Amino acid sequence: MGINSGERPRRGRPRDPDAEPRIRRYAVQLLLERGFDGMTVDDVAEAAGVGKATIYRRWASKELLANDAMAQLFDIEIPDADTGSIAGDLRQVYRDALMFVNTKEGVALIRLAITEMNRDEQFTAFYRGFLQRRIALTAAALERARQRGERIRAGADPVLMVQWLAGVLILRAMTGEPMPAVEDADHLVEMTMRSIVDG
């Protein structure tokens, strides 16, 4: 007879700590390759090497999985910046954005957004939410600049600051024109600074 140590035996397989990032990565990959209709939870599970139940324990639907995976991708590729000046913050965010949209994945993501937004209200809500997060981060950067004593105009509009650059990138993705290069970030920052700083 074995000795009972008082410990309760564990049941089932141990939790895979890498499962969530792996699931998100393959969800994004399949979205970009096939679009939302062509991506299935079965295919994501097979690609990620997990069971469907593992996915549904974390995300109640395919829509939630797609939204979460793409939101995280945006946040990883274009993180917030707090460099100590509004020009520095803009430069870092613009450089990160331009690095991303100059990749095959970045362009595919913009084109997917255009396609899905014209077809599916859920994706429209997702991209609206992403833009709202960017607008909130931009508003916070402007407020930090004011607190530091930078001469930010009272009418500096974080909504237009986000939308004008997003519009440029969307139009270029739609027309097949080359995206602005990473080296163009300084020029884009200069254009933005003219509209938000006094003097």
N, C-alpha and C positions, 0 to 999 in steps of 0.2 A: 504493500500500500504506500502510495506516495505521501510526502509531507505537505500539508496544507499551510502555505506561508501567509494565508490571509488575503492575498492579492486576487482580485477578480480577473479571470482570463479575458483577454481581448478577443473580440469577435470581428470577423471580416478582415478585409485587406486594409493595411494602413493607408491613411490619406496621402495622396501624392501632392507634395507642396508645389510642384511645377505644373500641375494640371491646368490651373486657371490661365496663366500666361500662354501656355501652349494652345489651349482652346481658343483664346482670343486671336492669337497669331494665325491659326489656320482658318478661323472664321473670316478674318479680313482677307486672307489670300483667296479664299473661295468666293467671297463677295466681289473682289476685283476681277476675278477670272470669269464669273458666271452671272453676276448681278444678283439681286436679292431673291428673285424667283428661282434661280438656278442653284442657290445655296440651300442645302438641307442639313438638318441637325444630324442625320445619319452620316452624311459625308464628313461633316466636321468631326464627329466622334471617331470615325474611322481614321481620318488623317491625324488626329491628335492622340490616337491610341487609347481612347477611353470609351466607356459605355455611355449610351444615351442618358441613362439615369444620372450619371455624373454631371452632365450638362444641365439637365432639368433640375437638379438639386440647387444649382447656382443661378440659373436663368429660367424663368417660368415659360418663356416662349422664344421662338426664333428671332422675333423683332427685338426683344430685350437683349439677346445675345449680340445681334448685329449692332445695335446702338451702343452698347457698352464697349464692344471691341473697337469700334471706329472712334468713339470718344477718347478712349485711352490712347489710340494711335496718334490722334491729333495732339493730345496733351504731351505725349512723349516727344513727338517730332518738333512741336512748337511750344516749348515750355514758357512759363512766365519769366520775366526778367526784372531784376532790381539792382541796377548797376551803380546807382548814386546820382544819375542825371537822366532827364527825360530823353535826351538825344542818345545816350548809351542804351537805355532800355529799348527804344525804338530800333536802334541799329542791331541789337542782339536778336530781337524778335523777327525783324525783317530778314536777317541773314539766315536764321533757322527756317523761316517760311520758304525762302528762295532755295535753300538747299533741298528742302523736301519736295517742292513742286518741280524741281529739275531732275527728279528721279522718275523712273517708269511707274513706280507705285504711286507717287504723288499725283502725277497727271491722271492716272487711272482713277484715283479716288475722286478727283474733281469731276471727271467725266461721269463717274457713277452717280455722284451727287446730282448733277444736272439731269440725268436720265430718271433717277428715282424720284426727285422732287416734282417732276412733271407728271408722275404717275401715281405716287403714293403719299397721302397726307401724313402718314407716320414718319416718313423720311423727311418731309418738309419740316415737321415739328422737331426732328432730331437736329437738322442743320440750323434751324432757327435757334435751338438751344445752344449749339456750339458757338454761333455768332454772339449770342447773349453772354456767354462766358467770356469770350474775347473782349466784348465791349466792357464788361465789368472789370476785367483786368486792366484795360486801357484807362478806364475812369480812375481806378486806384492809382495807376502810374501818374496820371495828371495831378491827382490830389497830393501824392508824395512830393511831386515837383513843386507844387505851391507851398507845401510845408517847408521845403528846403529854401524857399525864397526865389525860385525860378519864376520868370515873368510870363506865366501862362495866361493867355487871354481868357477873360470871363466866358466868352462864347466858344471856347475850344470844345468841339463836339466829338466825344469818343465813338459815337455811332458812325459818323461819317469817316472818322479815321480808320475804322475797321472795314467799312463797306467799300471805300474807294480802292484799297489794295485788293480786297477779295474780288471786286469787279474786274480789275485788270487781269487777275489770274484766271478767272472764269472765262472772260472773253478770249484770252489767248489759248486756253484749253479747247474752247469751242471752235476757233478758227484755225487751229494748228500752228499758230505763230509761236516762235521760240519764247519760252518764259524769260523774264528778266534774269540775268546772271546774278550770282551771289555778290559779285563785285559791284552790282548796281545798287546795293543796299544803301550806300552812302548818299547817292543821288536821290533815292526815294525818301530817305530821312530828311534830307535838305528840303525837299518839296513839302513834306509834312510840317517841318518846323516853321516854315514861312506862314503857315496857316494857324499855328497855335501859340506862337511866342510873340510878344510885343517887342518891337525894336530890332 
